Amino acid sequence: MPARNDPAPVARRAAEAVLARDASPADRVRARLAVIDAAGQALADLDETFAHAMADAAGDPALQAAVQLRVATKLNLSDGDPVRSRAAAAEAGALAATGGDQVAEAMALTVRARMGRILGDHGAEEILAQALALPAPAVPLGMRHAPQYLAVRHALFDDRLADAREQLLVLLPAAERTGSAEDVFELLRSFSEVELRSGRCAAGAAHARRALELTIEAGLSPGPAWYVAAMAESVGGSFARAAGYARRGVQASEEERDQVFLSRSLYALGLVELATGETVKAVATLRRVAELEAAQQVVDPSILRWHGELAEALVAADEPAEAAALLAEVRSVAVDLGRAGVVAALDRAEGLLLSARSEADAAVALLRSTAERFEALDLPLERARTLLALARVERRRRRRAPARAALQEAAEVFTRAGATPWAALAIEAPAGAGPGRSAGRGPVGWGTGVLTEAETRLALLVCQGASNQEAADKLFLSVKTVEARLTRIYQKLDVRSRAQLATAMQRR
């Protein structure tokens, strides 16, 4: 992406011109708010501007409410503090009510509902309903802060994708006629996410392209656009391009200290690393997402669904205890909040965990029921991913016909959806394919035993001549762990030396 055509300097120069003359307090507040609004996601360094705006707004409830609404946004976006953001929104709502500004009151309720959703507040939907009953906001903060748009986001989080799409078909044309570039971008982002989750990859990619083009043309903050592009590519384009976009999103969000989209871009990167078999990297990336989400006090697991992916990566990395603990912790929250799609994703990871613990029958039963639940939820790509996991488990227990059937069904779903990189994963490797061509695609079996993905990576390193210390360094393990894992490999394959191990690998 070219250098951002940043509108903030223009806003700052205009504000300086206003502040240089004997302007009224109201004009001074509006000038400072223009600077804040032009900053996009980069609000972290504007504390002084916020302070001056609040001082100039003293005694005017309407202006104070306008400033507090921006403070609430900054507290969530840059500070990662939804609790303080919700409190600032409540204060903005009280000020708006005092000033008789129902539009600002609706926007304050919207922020409260958004933060409530993040924090797992069961009353968030009721607050949103109150906001929807008030007049819809227009400029200056725009449609992206309106309750109507938050209703779209909640429908997306709840997997009510048809409802979300129907509402977007109304909001997007209106925003394109009268809204700001930020409004249009937000709606395109949501439209892309809805279409991708619905299994309409071409439409999702088209909206993502438009969002990226708009970001370049209007000089918007680039982090969100790179995230949208990464997700579109990770589903319907190229894993390699998706990883590149995600890394750009990480860099841009770090530069602007945007905690929200930093988490999202890292999630996109971790998803690609998991899909392409880079398990060690996926674990590290998704653990960072977990840390960021914890720091931001995110409770509701339906907003950014990294939990199942991290659990799957931990299982593949031979860390079953950590995976089990994560699944148990998140499941209790997801069940309490009624997040059926999240629970299904956790069950997919649970199925792989059961398989790793040699509970194959239970794993198969759980994965089959999970695929059916995803079908009932009308989430075709999640269903196909579950079929991939089922094929992996069936292959581990040497049931080749059921494995092939699951792979074929997954490939058909991915192909119909236009999920090109995932369809490629569902193409079954020839029976004589060597481990170098299938490494990272899940557990691999040969000889008289079946190796986990983590064991396969170690075996390949050893066969390439790596010492225990070298293997430990490359896999980010202790030498003691490598030695223990290598002992298990020898036992599974009934070999007693590295030479015999190399022969066993070659036969596969």
C-alpha positions in Angstrom: 0.0 0.0 0.0 1.4 3.5 -0.8 2.1 5.9 2.0 -1.1 6.9 3.7 -2.6 10.1 2.3 -3.1 11.3 5.9 -5.9 13.8 6.3 -4.8 14.5 9.9 -2.3 17.3 9.0 -4.9 19.2 7.0 -7.3 18.9 10.0 -4.5 20.1 12.3 -3.7 23.1 10.2 -7.4 24.1 10.0 -7.7 23.7 13.8 -4.6 25.8 14.3 -6.1 28.5 12.2 -9.3 28.5 14.3 -7.4 28.4 17.6 -5.1 31.2 16.5 -8.0 33.7 16.3 -10.4 34.7 19.1 -12.7 31.8 18.5 -15.6 30.9 20.8 -15.2 27.8 23.0 -17.6 25.9 20.9 -15.6 26.6 17.7 -12.4 25.6 19.6 -14.0 22.3 20.6 -15.2 21.6 17.1 -11.7 22.3 15.7 -10.1 19.9 18.2 -12.8 17.2 17.4 -12.0 17.6 13.7 -8.3 16.7 14.5 -9.4 13.7 16.6 -11.8 12.4 13.9 -9.2 12.8 11.2 -6.7 10.7 13.1 -8.5 7.5 12.3 -7.2 4.6 14.4 -4.1 6.6 15.6 -5.6 8.1 18.8 -2.9 7.1 21.2 -1.0 10.4 21.0 -3.9 12.8 21.3 -4.3 13.0 25.1 -3.5 16.7 25.1 -6.0 17.4 22.3 -8.7 15.5 24.3 -7.8 17.4 27.5 -8.1 20.8 25.7 -11.3 19.8 24.1 -12.8 18.8 27.4 -11.7 22.1 29.0 -13.2 24.2 26.2 -16.4 22.2 26.4 -16.9 23.0 30.1 -20.4 24.2 30.9 -21.9 22.9 27.6 -23.4 19.4 28.0 -23.8 18.8 24.3 -20.2 19.6 23.6 -19.1 17.6 26.6 -21.0 14.6 25.3 -19.4 14.9 21.9 -15.9 14.9 23.5 -16.8 12.0 25.8 -17.9 9.9 22.9 -14.5 10.3 21.3 -12.9 9.5 24.7 -14.9 6.3 24.9 -13.7 5.3 21.4 -10.0 6.0 22.3 -10.2 4.1 25.5 -11.2 1.0 23.7 -9.2 1.3 20.5 -5.9 2.6 21.8 -6.0 1.8 25.5 -7.7 -1.6 25.2 -9.9 -0.8 28.1 -13.6 -1.5 27.5 -14.5 -1.0 31.1 -13.4 2.6 31.1 -14.8 3.1 27.6 -18.2 2.0 28.8 -18.0 4.4 31.8 -17.1 7.2 29.4 -20.0 6.4 27.2 -22.4 6.3 30.2 -21.1 9.8 31.1 -21.6 11.0 27.5 -25.2 9.6 27.5 -26.0 11.5 30.7 -24.6 14.7 29.3 -26.5 14.2 26.0 -29.7 13.6 27.9 -29.1 16.8 29.9 -28.6 18.7 26.7 -31.6 17.2 25.0 -29.5 15.6 22.3 -31.2 12.3 21.5 -28.8 11.5 18.6 -25.7 11.7 20.9 -27.7 9.8 23.5 -28.3 7.0 21.0 -24.6 6.9 20.1 -23.6 6.7 23.8 -26.0 3.8 24.3 -24.4 2.2 21.2 -20.9 2.4 22.7 -22.2 1.0 26.0 -23.8 -1.9 24.1 -20.6 -2.5 22.1 -18.4 -2.6 25.2 -21.0 -4.7 27.0 -20.8 -7.3 24.3 -17.0 -7.4 24.6 -17.3 -7.8 28.4 -19.8 -10.6 28.1 -22.6 -8.5 29.6 -26.0 -10.3 29.2 -27.7 -6.9 29.2 -25.9 -5.6 26.1 -28.7 -6.5 23.7 -31.2 -4.6 25.8 -29.0 -1.5 25.8 -28.7 -1.8 22.0 -32.5 -2.0 21.7 -32.8 1.2 23.7 -30.3 2.9 21.3 -32.3 1.6 18.3 -35.4 3.3 19.6 -33.8 6.7 19.5 -33.1 8.8 16.4 -30.3 7.5 14.2 -27.1 9.5 14.3 -25.7 11.3 11.3 -22.6 13.4 11.1 -20.0 14.0 12.6 -19.4 10.6 14.0 -21.4 8.8 11.3 -23.1 5.6 10.6 -20.3 3.4 11.8 -21.1 4.5 15.3 -24.9 4.1 14.9 -26.9 1.4 16.6 -28.1 0.2 13.3 -24.6 -0.7 12.4 -23.9 -2.3 15.7 -27.0 -4.5 15.1 -25.2 -5.8 12.0 -22.1 -6.6 14.0 -24.1 -8.4 16.6 -25.9 -10.4 13.9 -22.5 -11.4 12.5 -21.2 -12.4 15.9 -24.4 -14.5 16.5 -24.1 -16.2 13.1 -27.4 -14.7 12.0 -25.7 -14.0 8.6 -28.8 -13.6 6.5 -30.1 -10.9 8.9 -26.7 -9.2 8.8 -26.6 -9.3 5.0 -30.2 -7.9 4.7 -29.3 -4.9 7.0 -26.1 -4.3 5.1 -27.9 -4.1 1.8 -29.9 -1.2 3.3 -27.0 0.6 5.1 -24.3 0.4 2.4 -26.1 2.3 -0.4 -27.1 5.0 2.1 -23.5 5.3 3.3 -22.2 5.5 -0.2 -24.6 8.4 -0.9 -24.2 10.5 2.2 -21.7 8.9 4.6 -18.0 9.4 5.1 -15.2 7.2 3.7 -14.9 5.6 7.2 -18.6 4.7 7.2 -18.3 3.1 3.8 -15.2 1.2 4.8 -16.8 -0.2 7.9 -19.8 -1.5 6.0 -17.6 -3.0 3.3 -15.6 -4.7 6.0 -18.7 -6.2 7.6 -20.1 -7.2 4.2 -16.8 -9.0 3.4 -16.9 -10.9 6.7 -20.5 -11.9 6.3 -20.0 -13.2 2.8 -16.9 -15.1 3.7 -18.6 -16.8 6.6 -21.6 -17.6 4.4 -19.4 -19.4 1.9 -19.6 -16.7 -0.8 -15.9 -16.2 -1.2 -16.0 -14.3 -4.5 -18.4 -11.7 -3.1 -16.4 -11.4 0.1 -13.2 -10.9 -1.8 -14.8 -8.2 -3.9 -15.9 -6.2 -0.9 -12.4 -6.6 0.6 -10.9 -5.2 -2.6 -13.2 -2.2 -2.5 -12.4 -1.6 1.2 -8.6 -1.7 0.4 -9.0 0.6 -2.6 -11.1 3.1 -0.5 -8.5 3.0 2.2 -5.8 4.0 -0.3 -7.9 6.7 -2.0 -9.2 8.3 1.2 -6.0 7.9 3.3 -7.7 5.9 6.0 -5.8 4.0 8.6 -4.3 0.9 6.8 -4.4 -1.7 9.5 -8.1 -2.6 9.2 -7.9 -2.8 5.4 -4.9 -5.2 5.6 -6.8 -7.3 8.0 -9.9 -7.5 5.7 -7.7 -8.3 2.8 -5.9 -11.0 4.8 -9.1 -12.7 5.8 -10.4 -12.7 2.2 -7.2 -14.2 0.9 -7.1 -16.8 3.7 -10.5 -18.1 2.7 -10.8 -17.6 -1.1 -7.4 -16.6 -2.4 -3.9 -17.6 -1.4 -2.5 -18.5 1.9 0.8 -16.8 1.0 -0.9 -13.5 0.1 -3.0 -13.7 3.2 0.1 -14.1 5.4 1.7 -11.1 3.6 -1.4 -8.9 4.1 -1.7 -10.0 7.8 1.9 -9.1 8.5 1.3 -5.6 7.0 -1.8 -5.3 9.2 0.3 -6.2 12.2 2.9 -3.6 11.4 0.4 -0.8 10.6 -1.6 -1.5 13.8 1.5 -1.5 15.9 2.6 1.8 14.4 -0.8 3.4 15.2 -1.0 1.5 18.5 -4.4 0.1 17.5 -4.9 -2.8 19.9 -8.2 -4.0 18.3 -6.9 -4.5 14.8 -3.5 -5.7 16.0 -5.3 -8.7 17.5 -7.3 -9.2 14.3 -4.3 -9.2 12.0 -2.4 -11.6 14.3 -5.5 -13.9 14.3 -5.5 -13.9 10.4 -1.8 -14.7 10.4 -2.2 -17.5 13.0 -5.1 -19.0 11.0 -2.9 -19.2 7.9 0.0 -20.7 9.9 -2.2 -23.3 11.3 -3.7 -24.2 7.9 -0.3 -24.5 6.3 1.2 -26.7 9.0 3.5 -24.1 10.6 2.3 -25.3 14.0 5.0 -23.8 16.2 4.5 -20.4 14.6 0.7 -20.7 14.8 0.9 -21.4 18.6 3.2 -18.4 19.1 1.0 -16.1 17.0 -2.3 -17.2 18.5 -0.9 -17.1 22.1 -0.1 -13.5 21.4 -3.7 -12.9 20.3 -4.8 -14.5 23.6 -2.6 -12.2 25.6 -3.8 -9.1 23.7 -7.5 -10.2 24.2 -6.9 -10.8 27.9 -5.2 -7.4 28.3 -8.3 -5.8 26.5 -10.6 -7.7 28.9 -12.5 -9.4 26.1 -14.9 -11.9 27.5 -17.3 -12.8 24.7 -15.5 -15.4 22.5 -17.8 -14.8 19.5 -16.2 -11.5 18.5 -12.8 -12.8 17.4 -12.8 -16.6 17.3 -9.2 -17.5 17.9 -9.9 -20.0 20.7 -10.6 -23.1 18.6 -7.6 -22.4 16.3 -5.2 -22.0 19.3 -6.5 -25.3 20.8 -6.0 -27.1 17.4 -2.5 -25.7 17.1 -1.7 -26.8 20.7 -2.9 -30.3 20.0 -0.8 -30.4 16.8 2.2 -29.1 18.8 1.8 -31.9 21.3 0.5 -29.7 24.1 -2.7 -31.5 25.0 -2.9 -30.3 28.6 -2.9 -26.6 27.6 -5.4 -27.3 24.9 -7.7 -29.0 27.3 -7.5 -26.2 29.8 -8.2 -23.6 27.1 -11.2 -25.5 25.8 -12.7 -26.0 29.2 -12.3 -22.3 30.1 -13.8 -20.9 26.9 -16.6 -23.5 26.7 -18.1 -22.4 30.0 -18.3 -18.8 28.8 -19.6 -19.7 25.3 -22.3 -21.9 26.7 -23.3 -19.3 29.3 -23.6 -16.7 26.6 -25.4 -19.0 24.1 -22.7 -18.8 21.4 -23.5 -22.0 19.5 -21.0 -21.3 16.7 -18.2 -20.9 19.1 -19.1 -24.1 21.0 -19.1 -26.0 17.7 -15.6 -24.7 16.9 -14.4 -25.7 20.3 -15.9 -29.2 19.7 -13.9 -29.5 16.5 -10.7 -28.9 18.5 -12.0 -31.2 21.2 -12.3 -34.0 18.6 -8.7 -33.6 17.5 -7.7 -33.6 21.2 -9.6 -36.9 21.8 -7.9 -38.4 18.8 -4.5 -37.4 20.1 -5.4 -39.1 23.3 -6.2 -42.3 21.4 -9.9 -42.0 21.9 -10.7 -42.3 18.2 -14.3 -43.5 18.4 -15.3 -40.6 20.6 -13.4 -38.2 18.4 -15.1 -39.4 15.2 -18.6 -39.2 16.9 -17.9 -35.7 18.1 -16.6 -34.5 14.8 -19.5 -35.9 12.9 -22.0 -34.3 15.2 -20.1 -31.0 15.0 -20.2 -31.0 11.2 -24.0 -31.5 11.4 -24.3 -28.5 13.8 -22.3 -26.3 11.5 -24.6 -27.4 8.6 -27.6 -26.4 10.8 -26.0 -23.0 11.5 -25.5 -22.6 7.7 -21.7 -22.2 8.1 -20.5 -24.3 5.2 -16.8 -23.5 5.5 -16.7 -24.4 9.2 -18.5 -27.6 8.3 -15.9 -28.4 5.6 -13.0 -27.6 8.0 -14.6 -30.1 10.5 -14.8 -32.7 7.7 -11.0 -32.1 7.2 -10.5 -32.8 10.8 -12.6 -35.9 10.6 -10.6 -37.2 7.7 -7.4 -36.7 9.6 -8.7 -38.7 12.5 -10.0 -41.5 10.3 -6.6 -41.6 8.5 -4.8 -41.9 11.8 -6.7 -45.1 12.7 -6.2 -46.4 9.1 -9.8 -46.2 8.0 -8.9 -45.0 4.5 -12.4 -45.2 2.9 -14.1 -43.0 5.5 -11.2 -40.6 5.4 -11.5 -40.3 1.6 -15.2 -39.8 1.8 -14.8 -37.0 4.4 -12.1 -35.3 2.2 -14.2 -35.6 -0.9 -17.2 -34.0 0.8 -15.0 -31.2 2.3 -13.4 -30.6 -1.2 -16.9 -30.3 -2.7 -18.0 -27.7 -0.1 -14.8 -25.7 -0.4 -15.0 -25.7 -4.2 -18.6 -24.6 -4.4 -17.8 -21.8 -2.0 -14.7 -20.7 -4.0 -12.5 -21.4 -1.0 -9.5 -22.2 -3.2 -6.7 -22.7 -0.7 -8.9 -24.9 1.5 -10.0 -27.0 -1.4 -6.4 -27.7 -2.2 -5.9 -28.9 1.4 -8.8 -31.3 0.9 -7.2 -33.1 -2.1 -6.0 -36.4 -0.7 -2.3 -37.1 -1.3 -1.4 -40.2 -3.3 -0.8 -43.3 -1.2 3.0 -43.2 -1.9 3.4 -39.5 -1.0 6.4 -38.9 1.2 6.3 -37.1 4.5 7.9 -34.0 2.9 4.8 -33.5 0.8 2.4 -34.1 3.6 4.2 -32.7 6.6 2.1 -30.2 8.5 -1.2 -31.6 7.2 -1.9 -33.4 10.4 -0.9 -36.7 11.9 1.1 -39.0 9.6 1.3 -42.8 10.0 3.8 -45.3 8.8 5.6 -48.5 10.0 3.7 -50.0 12.9 2.6 -46.8 14.6 1.1 -43.3 14.0 3.1 -40.2 14.7 1.5 -36.9 15.7 2.3 -33.8 13.7 4.8 -32.7 16.4 6.5 -36.1 16.3 6.6 -36.0 12.5 8.4 -32.7 12.5 11.0 -34.0 15.0 11.5 -37.2 13.0 12.1 -35.3 9.8 14.7 -33.0 11.5 16.5 -36.0 12.9 16.5 -37.7 9.5 18.0 -34.5 8.0 20.9 -34.9 10.5 19.9 -32.5 13.2 21.3 -33.2 16.7 19.0 -33.2 19.7 20.2 -29.7 20.6 19.7 -28.4 17.0 16.2 -30.0 16.9 15.4 -28.4 20.3 16.5 -25.0 19.0 14.4 -25.2 15.8 11.3 -26.5 17.6 11.6 -24.2 20.6 11.7 -27.1 23.0 14.1 -28.2 25.7 16.6 -31.0 24.9 14.9 -33.1 27.5 11.6 -32.8 25.7 13.2 -33.7 22.4 14.8 -36.8 24.0 11.5 -37.9 25.4 9.6 -37.3 22.2 12.3 -39.1 20.2 12.0 -42.1 22.5 8.2 -42.3 21.8 8.9 -42.1 18.1 11.3 -45.0 18.3 8.7 -47.0 20.2 5.9 -46.3 17.8 7.9 -47.2 14.8 9.8 -50.1 16.4 13.2 -48.7 15.5 16.3 -48.4 17.6 18.6 -45.9 15.8 18.6 -42.9 13.7 19.5 -44.9 10.7 16.5 -47.2 11.2 14.3 -44.2 11.7 15.5 -42.7 8.3 14.8 -46.0 6.6 11.3 -46.1 8.1 10.6 -42.6 6.9 11.8 -43.4 3.4 9.5 -46.3 3.2 6.6 -44.0 3.9 
